[in-house]
Amino acid sequence: MNTAGALVTAATPRVPLLDAASAPLTARRYFSDGDPGPIVAALASVPELLEVTLPFLSTVLSASALDARTKEIVIVRTSAVQECRYCIDAHSVVALDTGLTVAEVRTLSERGPASLPDEREAALLAWIDAVAGATGPVQDSVAARLGASYRDYEIVELTLLIGATMMLNRFCTALSLPTSTEVTMRLTEEGLV
Amino acid sequence: MTAIAEAVRAGELPGRVWMYSNYHCNLACSYCLTESAPKVSKRELTSEAMIGVAHDAADLGFTALGVTGGEPFLLPDMAHRLAELGSILPTVGLTNGTLFTGRRLDAAEELAGTDVALQISLDSADPDVNDAARGPENFAKVVAAIPALVERGVTVRIATTGQDPDAVAAARLCALHRDLGVPDEDHVVRPIINRGRAAEAGMGVDVTELDLPAELTVTADGAFWSPFGPTVVAGQLDTDLLLTRTTVPLRVPAQTLLGLLQGRPAGADSTLNIR
């Protein structure tokens, strides 16, 4: 089992986090470059799910037709709406590395309403809050505002990104996956903890 | 013909599918892979599940079955289960051989004339040596059970597990199994594997998957590379040789195993089916 020694902060995971020695045969490649993080370490207990989940997540969350800034806005804001501490922490660092300012990350990661001055991004935040922060149909006015700034295929990808992030939010939160000390230290340095 | 059947026919994939019927055991052998003992979690496969695996295995092109544990004959219907399995594919049932008295011995008669062999553990011709590893009175019970089963028409094999049996001891053991009615071709000798309780005791040889035949193994916890895979240390199941948690349908772990053997990433043999 991966106790993840120095990497673990306060959260105690509710399921075993496998390490390279205990990783199943088809999961070993994800451990070949070191600790792959708690999401992989948890999913490795069900290797056939890891085999399909990771490529999916990688495709949805990494570089694509959407620019990196937009994607990190979606991920951090969705995670804040869902109150996923692990995802907020991890992707706040990614967002900073992508070029978002500390102030922007702080706004996005707050539980209350978030705002960004650019109308395109403000429409996106409204869409995120409607999709991730509520149940039932999304209001036509919110969709129309988004549609004024994004093409149809971008709306498809943005919405799937919100959904995939929500899946991760609930997975990480329910299983109490731990934030690494490296992430915590970085956020502390940036004044985000 | 399925890809599995082709691989089995070509000798790329072993033809036997193993099932761990249960993990509990009336013994607590010093080198047990699964830390089996009377009070451990049973983790049983139901009879229906085992029959389902057998039918799936036959449909996929596997050619033989194996049942192990734990002690399978702690499950009262095991003789009947084995007979059913043997009607689907040739089957070997591993047992410690200590329970074949009274009703269990009578029940075992159902295996006479079937395509089922019982493989009974006997580690030495010296009762003290044998019983040191396998528990008090083990030797006496086993040497009583084997001829009783053979007399009833049950095919019996003997499996000897040991660190480094010397030639003299081996010769004595072979003389014994012949006396018990088990021919040389039905006596298998295997090393202690450094997993499970043996690992905790510092016994046995180190192995990786490359050392173990890739015999698909189904347990209540998932499917593994080999019957030496679902080992237990300090009460925790080892996952390093886990293939999939999915065991039904059997093609899921079977294809994963075949993919590993053929160096293909899992899922590479599937096709997109988007409609």
Interface residues (C-beta under 8 A of the other chain):
Chain A: M1 L18 A21 S22 A23 P24 L25 T26 A44 S45 V46 P47 E48 E51 V52
Chain B: E209 W225 Q236 D238 T239 D240 L241 L242 L243 T244 R245 T246 V252 T256 G259 L260 P265 A266 G267
